[in-house]
Amino acid sequence: MKDVSYKTAISRKLMSAPLKELMCKGLINHDQTILDFGCGKGRDVKELREEGHMAVGYDPYWCTEGSWALGNKYDVVLCTYVLNVVNKPTREIIINTLKDLTNDGGKVYITVRRDIKKMKINKNGTCQYAVRLPFKVIKENSSYCIYEMNI
C-alpha cells in the first residue's frame, strides 16, 4: 500500500497549539537548536524563526530540501501529529530516528492527537491511529497529548 500520510498535513495561519504550549512552559529557549521532524508545510518552523529561534524543518514530502538537516543533531526535536498517521512499525522507526537526531541531554517532544479513539481511514485514503507512548506526559487534553523523551 502506498504511503499517503503526507495528505494529512494542513496549512496553518498560526503556530500549532502544542508548540504554543511548549513555548509558554519555557521548554523551548533561544539558545537551543531545534528540528521540527515531519514539519508538514512548515508553519511552526516559520513561527520559531520569526521569534529568533535556530529552527529547521524536515518533512519527507513537503520539505525535502531540509533533508540535509537529518545529518545533524539538535537540542530539541519536535514531532507534532506525525505518529498518528503512520503504522506501528513506522512509528518505531521514527522514534529511533528522533533519538538519533537529538544531542545528549536534549529533549524530544512528540505530540499525538487524542481525539482518535480507534484506527480510522479517511476519505482521502489516509489512516489515523490512536497512539499511546511510554514517555512522560507534558500536557494532555481531549485534543492532543505532548510527550517528553529525554536523551
Buried (B, 14 or more C-beta within 10 A) or exposed (E): EEEBBBEBBEEBEEBBBBBEBBBEEEBBEEEBBBBBBBBBBBBBBBBBBEEEBBBBBBBBBBBEEBEEBBEEBBBBBBBBBBBBBBBEEBBEEBBEBBEEBBBEEBBBBBBBBBEBEEEEEEEEEBBBBBBEBEBEEBBEEEEBBBBBBEB
